[in-house]
Amino acid sequence: MIIRSERLWLRLAVVLLYGFLLAPIAIVVLAALNSGAYLRFPPEGFSLRWFAAFARSRSFTQSLAFSLELATIVTLIATGLGTMASLWLSRSTGAGRDLLRVLVVSPLAVPGILTGIALLIFFYALGWTKTGLGGLVIGHTLLTLPYVFLITSAVLARFDQTLEEAARNLGASPARTFWRVTLPLIKGGIISGAIFAFVTSYDEFNISLLLSGVGTVVPLPIQLFDYLRFSFDPTAAVAGTISIAMALAVVLLTQRLVGLESLYLGG
């Protein structure tokens, strides 16, 4: 009887937890479908008029395309650098090993607004007053690199290096060993880190706010922030709904390509 009561309370706690986590998502989606003229919940009715308004808005569509381009570039760079750093650290015994680890992970310990201010001052000291896409790529890469590094390092910590040694003993070159043995076994961790990098870059606000150029296309979070300063219609909720749908699409694509289990088991 006691065990049954404990299970009941546990299930209730899980339901409440999921409700707490999913309620904001449901509210944003329902607000985007609101037929009224203002952003409100519960909605006055249901309509797709604000999705059409988002599609007709040149500023929103350009910002969405810019955010996707920025996140893709940052993901490729951060995944490459983070994977190389984790591979080197997993096989290195040099004196600079711990120092490099601290340097790579350190952006996680610093608030994003401070990182953005430091980068802005640094760019201005170099005379680079119009950072644009280049400055945003540097800032976002600095912020997303630790995720790729930590996740890939966790996978490599469980990696059996005798498999590489066996491949080398059978005559495989270092490059062939990496592509045929190492990479397939750690691809789950790399993909997981890449997903974190993409989502983090896409949603980043602080660094984007400080490093975005004036009079140029800005990432979607900044465009949404500027829009809400002067307008309060459900178009803003549509932007949030698109971000939610994109995150769901990334999860489904990952499941189809490698399986979600590989993100935790490392391949």
N, C-alpha and C positions, 0 to 999 in steps of 0.2 A: 504494500500500500504506500509506503514511504517512497519507494523507488518510482512508482507511478506518479506520485505527486511531484517529485523532483523533475521527472521528464516533462510534465505538463508546464511547470514553471520555466523550464529551459526552452521549450518550444515557444512559449509566450514571449520570453525575452528575445528569442531570435526573430520572431515576427515583428516585435516592436523595433528592433534594431534595423531590420530591412525596411520597415515603414519609414523610419527616421531618415535613412539614406536615400530612399527612392522618392520620398514626398517632394523634395525640391525639383527633381527631374519631371515628375508628373505635373507640377504646378507650372513650370516653364512651358511644357508642351501644350497644356490646355490654354495657357495665356496666349500662345502663338495662334491658336485656333479661334480666339475670341473675335466675335463679329462686331464688337463695340469699337468706339473711336479711341479708347484709352487702355493702357496696360493695367489690367485689374484681374483679381481672382475672387470669387468664381466668375467665369466668363458670362457675358450677357447672352451669348449664343455661339454657334459654331460656324466658321467660315474660313476659306482659304485666301481671303482677300489680302491679308498681310504677307503671305508667301509671294503673291504676285507683286505686291509693293516692294518687297525685298529684291525680287528678280529685276524689277524696273529701276531700282536705285543703282546708279553707276558707282557711287562711292562705296556702297556695301559690296557689290560684286567685285570691284577692283581690289578692295581690302581682303576679301575672301581668297581671291586668286593669289594675292601677294603673300598672305599668311601661309597658304599651301606651298608656294614656291620657297619661301624662307624656311619653313619647317623641313621640307625635303632636302634642301642644301645642308642645313644644320645637321640633320640626321645622318646623312652620308659622311660628313666630316667627323662628327662626334663618334660615330660607330667605328670608322677606320682608326682614328687616333686612340679611342678607348680600348679597342681590341688589341692594337699593337702594344699599348702600355701595359695592359694586363698580361699579355703573353710574355713580354720582357721581364716583368716583375716576378712572374711565376717560375721563371727559369734562372733568375739572377740571384747572386749571393753577394753582390758588391756593396760598398759602403753607402752609396747613394740611393739604395733601394727604398729605405724608409722615408727619406726626404722626398723622393718622387711621389710616393704614395700620398703623403700629406699634402703636397702641392696640388695633386690632381683632385683630391677630395675636398680641399679647403673651401671651394665656392659654396658647398652645402652649408657650411657653418656661418657664412656671411649673409645678412639679409640682402635680398635682391636689389632693393633701392640703393644700398651702399655700394654694391657692385656696379650698378648703373652710373652712379655719381663718379666713382673712381675711373671708370672707363671714359666717361665724358670729359673729365679733367685731363686724362692721359691723351685722348684724341686731340683736344684743343691745344695741349702743350706741343704736339707734333704738327700743329697747323692744319689739322684735318677737321675743319669746321662743318663740312657737309658729309656726314657719315653715311647716310642712306642704307642701302642693302648691305654694303660691306661691313659697316659698324654693327649692324644688327646681327649679321652672321657671326662675327667675333664674339659679341656679347652672349648670344644664345648658345653658341658652342661651348663657351666657358661654363655656362650654367648646366648644360645637358651632359657634358663629358663625364662627370662623376657617376651618373647613373649607368652608362654603358660600362665604365671601368669596374664599378663595384659588382654588377651582376655577372659580367664575364669572368671577373676574378673569382667569384664564388663558384662558378662552374669549373674553372681550371683547378681550383683547390681540390676537387674530387676526381680530377682527370688522371688516368693511369698512363704515365709517361712510358711505361714499358711497351705500350702499343706502338709508339713512335720508334722506339729502339728496335722493335721487331721489324718494322717496315724498312728502317735504314739498313739493318743486317741483311735483308733480302734484296738490297740493291737500289732502293728508292732514293731519289735525290731529296734534299731538304724541302724544296718547293712541292714536289709530288707528295711527299709525306704529309705536308700541311694540307694540301687540297683533298687528298684521298683519305686521310686518317683523322687529323686533328679537327679540321673545319666541320666535317659531318657530325662529330661528337659534341662540339661546343656550339653548334648553330642555334640551339634553343636559347642559350644565354645571350648570344649576340642579337637574335631577333627580339628577345624580351627587352634588352637594353635599347635597341633601336626604337621600339614602340614607346618606351618611356621618354626617349629623346624627342620623338616627333610630337607627342602629346604635350610635353613640357614646353617645347618651342612654340607650338601653335597657341597655347594658352598664356604664354608669358606676357605680363603687363608692365612691371616696373622698369625693366631694361628697355622694353620697346617704347615706353613713354619718354624716356630720357634720350634715347639714341635715334628716334625717328626724325627724319628731316622735316623742315617746315615747308609747306606747300607741295609735298610729294605724297604718294600713296603710302598709307600707314597700315600696319597689321590690323586685323579685324577687332581684337580687344580694344585697341586705341580708338578705332572708328566708332565702336559701340559706346565707349565712354564719352566721346565728344557728342554723339547723337543724343544720349540720355540727358545731357546738360540742357538741351533746348527742346527736346521732344520726348513724349512719354506715351507713345503708341505701341501696339504689339509687334511692330517691326523688330524691336530689340529682342523680344522673346523668340522671334523667328531665327535670329542669329544664334541664340543659345540652343534652339532646337536642332539647327544644322550641326552645331558642334557636338551635341549629344549623339546625333545620328552618325556622325563621322567616327566618334569613339566606338560606337557599337559596330560599325563596319570594320574597323581595324581589328577588333576582337574576333569577329566572325571570320575575317580573312586569315588571321593568325591560326585559328582553329582548323581551317581548311588546309592551310599550307603545312604546318608542322604539328598541330595539336597543342592545346593549352597545357597538357601534361608536360610537354617538353620544356616549357618555360620554367618549370620547377625542378625537373629532373636533369636538365642540362643537355638535351639532345634526343 
